[in-house]
Amino acid sequence: MDEGLKLIKRGAEAYLYLIDFHGFKAILKKRIPKDYRHPEFDIKLRQRRTINEARMLYYSKKAGVPVPTVLDVDVDETYLIIEYIDGIVLRDLIDKGVSEDVVRNVFTHVGELIGKLHSNSIVHGDLTTSNMILYNNTLFFIDFGLSEKSNELEDQGVDLHLMLRSLESTHPEIAYRAFNYVLKGYAKVMGREHTLRVRDKVKEIRMRGRYVEERRRKT
């Protein structure tokens, strides 16, 4: 591995570096220490999250969801090296302006991929168009730092609620159409009955948020 690291993103929990890994472009994701956490707890937490993300990427690929390949993991140093996907971020693609056919096809496929995750008891934890990359007509999901194993309806609802919130904040002009396409794709994998249950859970989660917001305004 080339020691020349090029920082490309500073996240809340980790820094991303573009590196050369045996002649191939790769991403080194390094989880950084937090001064507000006890050092012993901090290192164990970062190690656990590093292991978890590598596992979730493996499980997701096994489930048939395109994700970056894990190339190396160093638990002691709390970093992992993953394949660099040299495509266009879905958020940027939508921002450029696309036809309704593209919106329908892309977000229906997004729903199918989410369905594949959920059908294999995987919740992503950060479903946004910034965490999806289109490369050679293949849509990759990235950033599994918050992912976990769960088949709970609540967790699946939260996953899809985050998707909707992301669409509302970054693509308000197509948000609800796009989300309906997501649900249609999701139903292809998870079935209509389960999709209706998850959709109702999304509505419930939204109502909870509105209730909390109203309480804040009154206090």
N, CA and C of each residue as an Amber inpcrd file, in Angstrom:
protein
   657
   0.8330000  -1.2050000   0.0000000   0.0000000   0.0000000   0.0000000
   0.8670000   1.2530000   0.0000000   0.5450000   2.1550000  -0.8850000
   1.2710000   3.4160000  -0.9620000   0.9890000   4.2460000   0.2820000
   2.0250000   4.7890000   0.8980000   1.8390000   5.5760000   2.1130000
   1.2880000   6.9680000   1.8270000   1.2960000   7.3850000   0.5800000
   0.7640000   8.6920000   0.2430000  -0.7500000   8.6790000   0.2770000
  -1.3320000   9.2280000   1.3250000  -2.7710000   9.2140000   1.5030000
  -3.3760000  10.5450000   1.0640000  -4.4270000  10.4800000   0.2900000
  -5.1250000  11.6700000  -0.1540000  -6.4830000  11.7330000   0.5310000
  -6.6290000  12.6640000   1.4650000  -7.8860000  12.7990000   2.1880000
  -8.9750000  13.3010000   1.2480000 -10.0860000  12.5610000   1.1640000
 -11.1770000  12.9790000   0.2800000 -12.4650000  13.2940000   1.0430000
 -12.5360000  12.8590000   2.2990000 -13.7410000  13.1590000   3.0770000
 -13.4670000  13.0350000   4.5670000 -13.9480000  14.0380000   5.3200000
 -13.8930000  13.9810000   6.7810000 -15.3040000  13.7280000   7.2970000
 -15.5290000  12.5690000   7.8450000 -16.8170000  12.2540000   8.4240000
 -16.7930000  12.4270000   9.9250000 -17.9500000  12.2810000  10.5570000
 -18.0360000  12.4390000  12.0000000 -17.2750000  11.3340000  12.7290000
 -17.2780000  10.1420000  12.1610000 -16.6600000   8.9980000  12.8070000
 -15.3820000   8.5240000  12.1090000 -15.2360000   8.8790000  10.8340000
 -14.1050000   8.3250000  10.0820000 -13.6390000   9.2820000   9.0030000
 -12.3760000   9.1360000   8.6180000 -11.8100000   9.8600000   7.4870000
 -11.6390000   8.8810000   6.3350000 -11.8940000   9.3680000   5.1200000
 -11.7260000   8.5540000   3.9240000 -10.5340000   9.0740000   3.1280000
  -9.6620000   8.1510000   2.7290000  -8.4880000   8.4930000   1.9480000
  -8.5010000   7.7020000   0.6490000  -8.1180000   8.3530000  -0.4380000
  -7.9230000   7.6730000  -1.7110000  -6.4830000   7.1900000  -1.7550000
  -6.2890000   5.8880000  -1.9610000  -4.9480000   5.3180000  -1.9150000
  -4.7080000   4.4170000  -3.1270000  -3.4650000   4.0600000  -3.3050000
  -3.0830000   3.0420000  -4.2800000  -2.8720000   1.7410000  -3.5170000
  -3.6310000   0.7250000  -3.8770000  -3.5360000  -0.5660000  -3.2070000
  -3.1120000  -1.6130000  -4.2270000  -1.8160000  -1.8920000  -4.2520000
  -1.2460000  -2.8700000  -5.1920000  -1.6240000  -2.5520000  -6.6450000
  -1.5530000  -1.2670000  -6.9780000  -1.8150000  -0.8460000  -8.3470000
  -3.2590000  -0.5100000  -8.6550000  -4.1400000  -0.6100000  -7.6500000
  -5.5530000  -0.2980000  -7.8540000  -5.9740000   0.8490000  -6.9400000
  -6.8760000   1.6890000  -7.4550000  -7.4490000   2.7270000  -6.6040000
  -8.3020000   2.0790000  -5.5250000  -8.1720000   2.5780000  -4.3090000
  -8.9490000   2.0380000  -3.2060000  -9.2380000   3.1500000  -2.2020000
 -10.1640000   2.8640000  -1.3030000 -10.5140000   3.7920000  -0.2390000
 -10.0560000   3.1990000   1.0850000  -9.3010000   3.9750000   1.8440000
  -8.9560000   3.6080000   3.2070000  -9.8760000   4.3770000   4.1330000
 -10.6660000   3.6530000   4.9030000 -11.5910000   4.2700000   5.8530000
 -11.0370000   4.0790000   7.2560000 -10.6170000   5.1690000   7.8570000
  -9.9630000   5.1370000   9.1600000 -10.8670000   5.7720000  10.2170000
 -11.2550000   4.9840000  11.1970000 -12.0590000   5.5140000  12.2950000
 -11.1530000   6.2570000  13.2610000 -11.5690000   7.4710000  13.6190000
 -10.6990000   8.3540000  14.3850000 -11.1010000   8.3680000  15.8620000
 -10.1050000   8.5560000  16.7510000 -10.4120000   8.6150000  18.1900000
 -11.2690000   9.8340000  18.5250000 -12.0460000   9.6890000  19.5790000
 -12.8720000  10.7850000  20.0790000 -12.4330000  11.1240000  21.5010000
 -12.0360000  12.3910000  21.7020000 -11.5150000  12.8060000  23.0040000
 -12.5560000  12.7180000  24.1120000 -13.8380000  12.8360000  23.7530000
 -14.8780000  12.8370000  24.7820000 -15.2140000  11.4340000  25.2930000
 -14.6470000  10.4030000  24.6280000 -14.8650000   9.0320000  25.0790000
 -13.6660000   8.5340000  25.8740000 -13.9250000   7.6960000  26.8530000
 -12.8340000   7.0860000  27.6050000 -11.9680000   6.2910000  26.6230000
 -10.6380000   6.4410000  26.6930000  -9.7530000   5.8110000  25.6980000
  -9.9940000   4.3160000  25.5180000 -10.1680000   3.5890000  26.6090000
 -10.3680000   2.1380000  26.4940000 -11.6850000   1.8210000  25.7880000
 -12.7330000   2.5630000  26.1530000 -14.0250000   2.3660000  25.5010000
 -13.9520000   2.7830000  24.0360000 -13.2360000   3.8780000  23.7720000
 -13.1410000   4.4250000  22.4210000 -12.5100000   3.4240000  21.4510000
 -11.4070000   2.8260000  21.8460000 -10.7250000   1.9070000  20.9300000
 -11.5600000   0.6480000  20.7060000 -12.2040000   0.1500000  21.7490000
 -13.0380000  -1.0410000  21.5900000 -14.2360000  -0.7570000  20.6800000
 -14.8160000   0.4400000  20.8270000 -15.9520000   0.8290000  19.9930000
 -15.5330000   0.9420000  18.5390000 -14.3930000   1.5930000  18.2920000
 -13.9230000   1.7450000  16.9150000 -13.5530000   0.4050000  16.2950000
 -12.9740000  -0.4650000  17.0830000 -12.6450000  -1.8000000  16.5770000
 -13.9030000  -2.5910000  16.2370000 -14.8870000  -2.5060000  17.1410000
 -16.1390000  -3.2330000  16.9060000 -16.8530000  -2.7290000  15.6590000
 -16.8670000  -1.4180000  15.4610000 -17.5310000  -0.8390000  14.2930000
 -16.7780000  -1.1600000  13.0000000 -15.4700000  -1.2480000  13.0780000
 -14.6850000  -1.6250000  11.9010000 -15.0010000  -3.0530000  11.4840000
 -15.0230000  -3.9520000  12.4540000 -15.3640000  -5.3530000  12.1710000
 -16.7860000  -5.4500000  11.6210000 -17.6980000  -4.7240000  12.2540000
 -19.1070000  -4.7890000  11.8380000 -19.2900000  -4.3180000  10.4020000
 -18.6360000  -3.2240000  10.0320000 -18.8070000  -2.7110000   8.6790000
 -18.2700000  -3.6930000   7.6430000 -17.1230000  -4.2950000   7.9310000
 -16.5730000  -5.2890000   7.0030000 -17.5370000  -6.4660000   6.8490000
 -18.1100000  -6.9010000   7.9400000 -19.0620000  -8.0130000   7.8890000
 -20.3180000  -7.6430000   7.1070000 -20.8280000  -6.4320000   7.3530000
 -22.0520000  -6.0160000   6.6750000 -21.8410000  -5.8920000   5.1710000
 -20.6670000  -5.4370000   4.7610000 -20.3540000  -5.3840000   3.3310000
 -20.3230000  -6.7910000   2.7410000 -19.7560000  -7.7180000   3.4760000
 -19.7110000  -9.1120000   3.0180000 -21.1220000  -9.6910000   2.9140000
 -21.9210000  -9.5050000   3.9700000 -23.2850000 -10.0340000   3.9680000
 -24.1140000  -9.4160000   2.8390000 -23.9210000  -8.1330000   2.5980000
 -24.6920000  -7.4460000   1.5630000 -24.3290000  -7.9530000   0.1730000
 -23.0330000  -8.1350000  -0.0560000 -22.5960000  -8.6780000  -1.3480000
 -23.1580000 -10.0890000  -1.5370000 -23.1430000 -10.8790000  -0.4710000
 -23.6790000 -12.2310000  -0.5240000 -25.1750000 -12.2190000  -0.8180000
 -25.8650000 -11.1540000  -0.3870000 -27.3060000 -11.0240000  -0.6170000
 -27.6270000 -10.5620000  -2.0340000 -26.6020000 -10.2510000  -2.8190000
 -26.8200000  -9.8350000  -4.1940000 -26.8990000  -8.3400000  -4.3970000
 -26.4790000  -7.5790000  -3.3850000 -26.4710000  -6.1190000  -3.4820000
 -25.0640000  -5.6580000  -3.8600000 -24.9250000  -4.9130000  -4.9580000
 -23.5890000  -4.4160000  -5.3320000 -23.0320000  -3.4760000  -4.2680000
 -21.9030000  -3.8250000  -3.7140000 -21.2140000  -3.0090000  -2.7170000
 -19.7150000  -3.0910000  -3.0060000 -18.9320000  -2.1460000  -2.4980000
 -17.4800000  -2.2420000  -2.6820000 -16.9290000  -3.4990000  -2.0150000
 -15.9450000  -4.0990000  -2.6510000 -15.2920000  -5.2770000  -2.0900000
 -14.3180000  -4.8550000  -0.9880000 -14.3400000  -5.5820000   0.1080000
 -13.3840000  -5.3310000   1.1840000 -12.0490000  -5.9510000   0.7960000
 -10.9960000  -5.1350000   0.7730000  -9.6710000  -5.5910000   0.3550000
  -8.7510000  -5.9050000   1.5200000  -8.9510000  -5.2020000   2.6180000
  -8.0880000  -5.4230000   3.7840000  -8.7760000  -4.8180000   5.0120000
  -8.5040000  -5.4100000   6.1690000  -9.0350000  -4.9060000   7.4350000
  -7.9270000  -4.9610000   8.4720000  -7.7470000  -3.8640000   9.1900000
  -6.8070000  -3.8430000  10.3100000  -7.5980000  -3.4160000  11.5430000
  -7.9780000  -4.3910000  12.3400000  -8.8120000  -4.1080000  13.5060000
  -8.0570000  -3.2730000  14.5310000  -6.7810000  -3.5890000  14.7570000
  -5.9940000  -2.8620000  15.7580000  -5.8860000  -1.3840000  15.4050000
  -5.7120000  -1.0910000  14.1110000  -5.5700000   0.2950000  13.6650000
  -6.9110000   0.9180000  13.2660000  -7.9610000   0.1550000  13.4080000
  -9.3460000   0.5790000  13.1280000  -9.5100000   1.1890000  11.7330000
  -9.0360000   0.4630000  10.7410000  -9.3030000   0.9080000   9.3780000
  -9.6280000  -0.2870000   8.5100000 -10.3220000   0.0030000   7.4260000
 -10.5230000  -1.0160000   6.4010000 -10.2660000  -0.3850000   5.0460000
  -9.8400000  -1.2080000   4.1200000  -9.5730000  -0.7680000   2.7550000
 -10.6080000  -1.4300000   1.8580000 -11.2860000  -0.6090000   1.0760000
 -12.3340000  -1.1210000   0.2100000 -12.1210000  -0.6410000  -1.2250000
 -12.7350000  -1.3600000  -2.1200000 -12.6790000  -1.0360000  -3.5440000
 -13.1910000   0.3810000  -3.7960000 -12.5310000   1.1040000  -4.6830000
 -12.9670000   2.4360000  -5.0900000 -13.9250000   2.3040000  -6.2690000
 -15.1430000   2.8070000  -6.1040000 -16.1450000   2.7630000  -7.1660000
 -16.0970000   4.0920000  -7.9140000 -15.5560000   4.0750000  -9.1120000
 -15.3110000   5.2980000  -9.8750000 -16.5110000   5.6310000 -10.7610000
 -17.6420000   5.9420000 -10.1070000 -18.8540000   6.2620000 -10.8430000
 -19.4000000   7.6130000 -10.4440000 -20.6750000   7.8230000 -10.7130000
 -21.3200000   9.0770000 -10.3620000 -22.2530000   8.8540000  -9.1770000
 -22.1300000   9.6950000  -8.1830000 -22.9980000   9.6150000  -7.0120000
 -24.4320000   9.9020000  -7.4570000 -25.3680000   9.1000000  -6.9850000
 -26.7560000   9.2520000  -7.4230000 -27.2900000  10.6530000  -7.1490000
 -26.9000000  11.2410000  -6.0450000 -27.3410000  12.6040000  -5.7360000
 -26.9280000  13.5720000  -6.8410000 -25.6830000  13.4480000  -7.3110000
 -25.1920000  14.3440000  -8.3510000 -25.9040000  14.0920000  -9.6730000
 -26.1970000  12.8240000  -9.9540000 -26.9110000  12.4950000 -11.1840000
 -28.2970000  13.1290000 -11.1960000 -29.0140000  13.0090000 -10.0950000
 -30.3610000  13.5850000 -10.0160000 -30.3040000  15.1070000 -10.0930000
 -29.2990000  15.6950000  -9.4580000 -29.1630000  17.1570000  -9.4610000
 -28.9370000  17.7090000 -10.8630000 -28.3560000  16.8950000 -11.7360000
 -28.1190000  17.3450000 -13.1110000 -29.4050000  17.4240000 -13.9150000
 -30.4430000  16.7630000 -13.4160000 -31.7090000  16.7430000 -14.1370000
 -31.8180000  15.4960000 -14.9910000 -32.8070000  14.6640000 -14.7160000
 -33.0020000  13.4290000 -15.4620000 -34.4800000  13.2820000 -15.8080000
 -34.7530000  12.4460000 -16.7850000 -36.1260000  12.2380000 -17.2340000
 -36.9160000  11.4250000 -16.2100000 -38.2360000  11.4450000 -16.3700000
 -39.0890000  10.6640000 -15.4810000 -38.8040000   9.1730000 -15.6230000
 -38.4620000   8.7400000 -16.8220000 -38.1300000   7.3270000 -17.0240000
 -36.9180000   6.9280000 -16.1950000 -35.9210000   7.8090000 -16.1580000
 -34.7240000   7.5140000 -15.3680000 -35.0590000   7.4890000 -13.8810000
 -35.8450000   8.4610000 -13.4380000 -36.2590000   8.4880000 -12.0300000
 -36.9790000   7.1920000 -11.6680000 -37.9110000   6.7850000 -12.5160000
 -38.6750000   5.5640000 -12.2540000 -37.7760000   4.3330000 -12.2200000
 -36.9310000   4.1970000 -13.2190000 -36.0830000   3.0070000 -13.3050000
 -35.0630000   2.9470000 -12.1710000 -34.4300000   4.0870000 -11.8890000
 -33.3910000   4.1100000 -10.8630000 -33.9740000   3.8310000  -9.4860000
 -35.0520000   4.5240000  -9.1300000 -35.5580000   4.3820000  -7.7680000
 -36.3500000   3.0980000  -7.5660000 -36.9000000   2.5450000  -8.6280000
 -37.4820000   1.2060000  -8.5130000 -36.3750000   0.2060000  -8.1900000
 -35.2360000   0.3800000  -8.8500000 -34.0950000  -0.5060000  -8.5900000
 -33.5550000  -0.2890000  -7.1810000 -33.5130000   0.9670000  -6.7270000
 -33.1050000   1.2520000  -5.3480000 -33.9840000   0.4620000  -4.3760000
 -35.2940000   0.4800000  -4.6230000 -36.2120000  -0.2580000  -3.7670000
 -35.9510000  -1.7470000  -3.7790000 -35.6290000  -2.2840000  -4.9500000
 -35.3110000  -3.7150000  -5.0520000 -34.0670000  -4.0520000  -4.2270000
 -33.0580000  -3.1900000  -4.2850000 -31.8290000  -3.4450000  -3.5380000
 -32.0700000  -3.3400000  -2.0370000 -32.8760000  -2.3690000  -1.6150000
 -33.2260000  -2.2830000  -0.1950000 -33.9690000  -3.5410000   0.2350000
 -34.8600000  -4.0030000  -0.6340000 -35.5850000  -5.2330000  -0.3500000
 -34.6530000  -6.4220000  -0.1780000 -33.6220000  -6.4920000  -1.0070000
 -32.6560000  -7.5860000  -0.8850000 -31.9220000  -7.5080000   0.4520000
 -31.5860000  -6.2960000   0.8780000 -30.9490000  -6.1370000   2.1840000
 -31.8910000  -6.6120000   3.2900000 -33.1200000  -6.0840000   3.2830000
 -34.0630000  -6.4020000   4.3530000 -34.4540000  -7.8700000   4.3600000
 -34.5440000  -8.4770000   3.1870000 -34.9010000  -9.8970000   3.1310000
 -33.7890000 -10.7780000   3.6870000 -32.5960000 -10.2000000   3.8140000
 -31.4720000 -10.9080000   4.4080000 -31.1190000 -10.3510000   5.7960000
 -32.1130000  -9.7030000   6.4170000 -31.9690000  -9.1880000   7.7940000
 -30.8540000  -8.1560000   7.9260000 -30.6810000  -7.3270000   6.8990000
 -29.6810000  -6.2570000   6.9330000 -30.3860000  -4.9150000   6.8090000
 -30.1150000  -4.0040000   7.7300000 -30.5770000  -2.6250000   7.5810000
 -29.3400000  -1.7570000   7.3700000 -29.4430000  -0.8500000   6.4160000
 -28.2800000  -0.0570000   6.0200000 -27.9420000   1.0090000   7.0530000
 -28.9640000   1.7250000   7.5210000 -28.7520000   2.7250000   8.5620000
 -28.4830000   4.1310000   8.0740000 -28.2170000   4.3050000   6.7760000
 -27.9410000   5.6470000   6.2470000 -28.2560000   5.6820000   4.7550000
 -29.5000000   5.3570000   4.4210000 -29.9090000   5.3000000   3.0190000
 -30.1550000   6.7050000   2.4790000 -29.1940000   7.1960000   1.7290000
 -29.3110000   8.4910000   1.0720000 -28.7780000   8.3510000  -0.3470000
 -29.1430000   9.2850000  -1.2160000 -28.6290000   9.2410000  -2.5810000
 -27.1410000   9.5800000  -2.6340000 -26.5850000  10.0720000  -1.5150000
 -25.1390000  10.2980000  -1.4460000 -24.3800000   9.0050000  -1.1870000
 -25.0940000   7.9770000  -0.7520000 -24.4710000   6.6940000  -0.4610000
 -24.8130000   5.6470000  -1.5150000 -25.0810000   6.1250000  -2.7450000
 -25.3500000   5.2410000  -3.8650000 -24.5690000   5.7550000  -5.0680000
 -23.8760000   4.8720000  -5.7330000 -23.0220000   5.2650000  -6.8580000
 -23.3680000   4.4230000  -8.0780000 -23.5800000   5.0950000  -9.2000000
 -23.8670000   4.4070000 -10.4540000 -22.5810000   4.2650000 -11.2550000
 -22.2420000   3.0140000 -11.5610000 -21.0190000   2.7440000 -12.3130000
 -21.2870000   1.6290000 -13.3130000 -21.0930000   1.9380000 -14.5990000
 -21.3170000   0.9410000 -15.6620000 -22.7030000   0.2950000 -15.5600000
 -23.7110000   1.1490000 -15.3750000 -25.1030000   0.6930000 -15.2820000
 -25.3770000  -0.2130000 -14.0780000 -24.4770000  -0.1960000 -13.1060000
 -24.6890000  -0.9390000 -11.8640000 -24.7540000   0.0590000 -10.7130000
 -25.7680000  -0.0920000  -9.8740000 -25.9420000   0.8130000  -8.7420000
 -25.3350000   0.1690000  -7.4930000 -24.3350000   0.8380000  -6.9350000
 -23.6540000   0.3550000  -5.7360000 -24.1580000   1.0960000  -4.5070000
 -24.3580000   0.3790000  -3.4080000 -24.5990000   0.9920000  -2.1110000
 -23.2590000   1.0670000  -1.3880000 -23.0070000   2.2070000  -0.7370000
 -21.7580000   2.3830000  -0.0060000 -22.0580000   2.8420000   1.4200000
 -21.0040000   2.9590000   2.2190000 -21.0340000   3.4620000   3.5980000
 -21.9780000   2.6540000   4.4910000 -21.4810000   1.5240000   4.9290000
 -22.2410000   0.6500000   5.8110000 -21.8100000   0.8160000   7.2720000
 -21.3210000   1.9960000   7.6060000 -20.8400000   2.2520000   8.9590000
 -21.9000000   2.1700000  10.0240000 -23.1730000   2.3780000   9.6600000
 -24.2660000   2.3240000  10.6300000 -25.1600000   1.1110000  10.4290000
 -24.7370000   0.2060000   9.5880000 -25.5740000  -0.9500000   9.2610000
 -25.5490000  -1.9800000  10.3890000 -26.5670000  -2.8330000  10.3860000
 -26.6480000  -3.8720000  11.4040000 -27.5460000  -4.9980000  10.9250000
 -27.4520000  -6.1140000  11.6090000 -28.3200000  -7.2440000  11.3450000
 -29.6200000  -7.0590000  12.1260000 -30.7370000  -7.0600000  11.4250000
 -32.0350000  -6.9430000  12.0830000 -33.1310000  -7.2920000  11.0890000
 -34.1450000  -7.9850000  11.5690000 -35.3350000  -8.2120000  10.7490000
 -36.5690000  -7.5970000  11.3910000 -36.3260000  -6.6410000  12.3240000
 -37.4190000  -5.9610000  13.0120000 -38.0940000  -4.9640000  12.0750000
 -39.4170000  -4.9550000  12.1060000 -40.1820000  -4.0230000  11.2760000
 -39.8190000  -2.5760000  11.5900000 -39.5870000  -2.2770000  12.8420000
 -39.2160000  -0.9190000  13.2540000 -37.9280000  -0.4810000  12.5610000
 -36.9250000  -1.3500000  12.5490000 -35.6380000  -0.9990000  11.9460000
 -35.7590000  -0.8410000  10.4300000 -36.5600000  -1.6850000   9.8090000
 -36.7850000  -1.5560000   8.3690000 -37.5350000  -0.2630000   8.0610000
 -38.4980000   0.0760000   8.9320000 -39.2340000   1.3280000   8.7600000
 -38.3240000   2.5390000   8.8910000 -37.4250000   2.4830000   9.8700000
 -36.4700000   3.5830000  10.0550000 -35.5780000   3.7140000   8.8200000
 -35.1460000   2.5820000   8.2630000 -34.3120000   2.5930000   7.0670000
 -35.0150000   3.3350000   5.9240000 -36.2630000   2.9720000   5.6730000
 -37.0080000   3.6030000   4.5790000 -37.4000000   5.0330000   4.9240000
 -37.6320000   5.3040000   6.1880000 -37.9240000   6.6840000   6.6010000
 -36.7280000   7.5890000   6.3250000 -35.5290000   7.0760000   6.5970000
 -34.3240000   7.8520000   6.2960000 -34.1850000   8.1100000   4.8000000
 -34.5760000   7.1120000   3.9970000 -34.5540000   7.2850000   2.5450000
 -35.4900000   8.4110000   2.1310000 -36.6970000   8.4130000   2.6970000
 -37.6680000   9.4620000   2.3750000 -37.1850000  10.8290000   2.8310000
 -36.6490000  10.9050000   4.0430000 -36.1450000  12.1800000   4.5550000
 -35.0230000  12.7070000   3.6690000 -34.1560000  11.8100000   3.2130000
 -33.0690000  12.2080000   2.3240000 -33.6110000  12.7860000   1.0250000
 -34.6040000  12.1230000   0.4570000 -35.2050000  12.6080000  -0.7910000
 -35.8540000  13.9640000  -0.5980000 -36.5370000  14.1450000   0.5310000
 -37.2110000  15.4250000   0.7940000 -36.2180000  16.5670000   0.9340000
 -35.0620000  16.2860000   1.5310000 -34.1000000  17.3620000   1.7730000
 -33.2120000  17.6540000   0.5690000 -32.9030000  16.6110000  -0.2300000
 -31.9670000  16.8200000  -1.3370000 -32.6390000  16.8870000  -2.7050000
 -33.7990000  16.2600000  -2.8410000 -34.4890000  16.2380000  -4.1330000
 -36.0000000  16.4840000  -3.9330000 -36.3610000  17.6190000  -3.3540000
 -37.7720000  17.8560000  -3.0160000 -38.7070000  17.8200000  -4.2220000
 -38.1890000  18.1500000  -5.3910000 -39.0450000  18.2160000  -6.5800000
 -39.4970000  16.8330000  -7.0490000 -38.7730000  15.7850000  -6.6680000
 -39.1570000  14.4320000  -7.0890000 -39.3460000  13.4960000  -5.9020000
 -39.2510000  14.0190000  -4.6850000 -39.1580000  13.1860000  -3.4880000
 -40.2600000  12.1360000  -3.3940000 -41.5030000  12.5480000  -3.5180000
 -42.6030000  11.6200000  -3.2550000 -42.8060000  10.6450000  -4.4120000
 -42.5800000  11.1110000  -5.6280000 -42.6400000  10.1840000  -6.7570000
 -41.5310000   9.1450000  -6.6390000 -40.3440000   9.6240000  -6.3290000
 -39.1980000   8.7210000  -6.2120000 -39.4280000   7.6990000  -5.1000000
 -39.9830000   8.1460000  -3.9850000 -40.1990000   7.2230000  -2.8720000
 -41.2650000   6.1820000  -3.2220000 -42.2790000   6.5910000  -3.9600000
 -43.2800000   5.6160000  -4.4060000 -42.6520000   4.5590000  -5.3170000
 -41.7080000   4.9810000  -6.1600000 -40.9920000   4.0130000  -6.9940000
 -40.1550000   3.0820000  -6.1210000 -39.5380000   3.6430000  -5.0840000
 -38.7690000   2.8180000  -4.1470000 -39.6660000   1.7380000  -3.5440000
 -40.8570000   2.1260000  -3.1200000 -41.7770000   1.1570000  -2.5150000
 -42.2090000   0.0880000  -3.5210000 -42.3890000   0.4870000  -4.7860000
 -42.7690000  -0.4960000  -5.8040000 -41.6500000  -1.5220000  -6.0090000
 -40.4180000  -1.0330000  -6.0690000 -39.2940000  -1.9520000  -6.2030000
 -39.1390000  -2.8330000  -4.9710000 -39.3420000  -2.2460000  -3.8120000
 -39.2550000  -2.9740000  -2.5440000 -40.2730000  -4.1120000  -2.5140000
 -41.4900000  -3.8230000  -3.0030000 -42.5590000  -4.8210000  -3.0000000
 -42.2470000  -6.0030000  -3.9170000 -41.4570000  -5.7570000  -4.9640000
 -41.0820000  -6.8550000  -5.8570000 -40.3020000  -7.9330000  -5.1130000
 -39.5600000  -7.5100000  -4.0950000 -38.7370000  -8.4370000  -3.3280000
 -39.4420000  -8.8960000  -2.0510000 -40.0380000  -7.9410000  -1.3450000
 -40.5880000  -8.2280000  -0.0250000 -42.0710000  -8.6020000  -0.0360000
 -42.7280000  -8.3810000  -1.1660000 -44.1510000  -8.6870000  -1.2430000
 -45.0130000  -7.4970000  -0.8460000 -46.2400000  -7.4680000  -1.3600000
 -47.1230000  -6.3230000  -1.1440000 -47.5140000  -6.1700000   0.3280000
 -47.8530000  -7.2710000   0.9790000 -48.3260000  -7.1960000   2.3650000
 -47.2600000  -6.6280000   3.2910000 -46.0440000  -7.1360000   3.1840000
 -44.9680000  -6.6370000   4.0440000 -44.6510000  -5.1770000   3.7140000
 -44.6830000  -4.8410000   2.4390000 -44.3980000  -3.4590000   2.0390000
 -45.4180000  -2.4980000   2.6370000 -46.6760000  -2.8750000   2.6620000
 -47.7090000  -2.0290000   3.2690000 -47.4550000  -1.8540000   4.7670000
 -47.0030000  -2.9150000   5.4200000 -46.6960000  -2.8230000   6.8480000
 -45.5230000  -1.8720000   7.0910000 -44.4990000  -1.9800000   6.2450000
 -43.3410000  -1.0920000   6.3990000 -43.7390000   0.3440000   6.0770000
 -44.5620000   0.5320000   5.0450000 -45.0220000   1.8820000   4.7000000
 -45.7940000   2.4970000   5.8630000 -46.6480000   1.7080000   6.5020000
 -47.3910000   2.2090000   7.6660000 -46.4460000   2.5500000   8.8110000
 -45.3810000   1.7600000   8.9530000 -44.3960000   2.0480000   9.9990000
 -43.6710000   3.3610000   9.7090000 -43.3850000   3.6180000   8.4340000
 -42.7660000   4.8850000   8.0530000 -43.6730000   6.0500000   8.4430000
 -44.9600000   5.9230000   8.1710000 -45.9240000   6.9650000   8.5370000
 -45.9460000   7.1760000  10.0470000 -45.9030000   6.0790000  10.7920000
 -45.8930000   6.1600000  12.2590000 -44.6540000   6.8940000  12.7600000
 -43.5080000   6.5660000  12.1860000 -42.2540000   7.2140000  12.5840000
 -42.3090000   8.7010000  12.2850000 -42.8900000   9.0590000  11.1490000
 -43.0220000  10.4820000  10.7930000 -43.9210000  11.2030000  11.7860000
 -44.9960000  10.5660000  12.2020000 -45.9060000  11.1750000  13.1690000
 -45.2200000  11.3810000  14.5150000 -44.3870000  10.4320000  14.9020000
 -43.6390000  10.5870000  16.1480000 -42.7450000  11.8140000  16.0810000
 -42.0760000  11.9680000  14.9260000 -41.1920000  13.1230000  14.7540000
 -41.9430000  14.4310000  14.8200000 -43.1110000  14.4710000  14.2050000
 -43.9110000  15.6980000  14.2390000 -44.3890000  16.0070000  15.6530000
 -44.7360000  14.9430000  16.4030000 -45.1910000  15.1290000  17.7790000
 -44.0740000  15.7140000  18.6320000 -42.8580000  15.1750000  18.4960000
 -41.7170000  15.6720000  19.2520000 -41.4390000  17.1240000  18.8900000
 -41.5130000  17.4410000  17.5880000 -41.2590000  18.8100000  17.1380000
 -42.2830000  19.7780000  17.7120000 -43.5590000  19.3720000  17.7470000
 -44.6080000  20.2270000  18.3140000 -44.3780000  20.4470000  19.8070000
 -43.9670000  19.4070000  20.5220000 -43.6780000  19.5480000  21.9430000
 -42.5320000  20.5180000  22.1840000 -41.5230000  20.4560000  21.3040000
 -40.3950000  21.3770000  21.4430000 -40.8420000  22.8290000  21.2550000
 -41.7150000  23.0460000  20.3040000 -42.1790000  24.4090000  20.0240000
 -42.9820000  24.9770000  21.1890000 -43.6630000  24.1060000  21.9380000
 -44.5160000  24.5480000  23.0290000 -43.7260000  24.8180000  24.2990000
 -42.5070000  24.2500000  24.3700000 -41.7080000  24.4270000  25.5900000
 -40.7500000  25.5950000  25.4390000
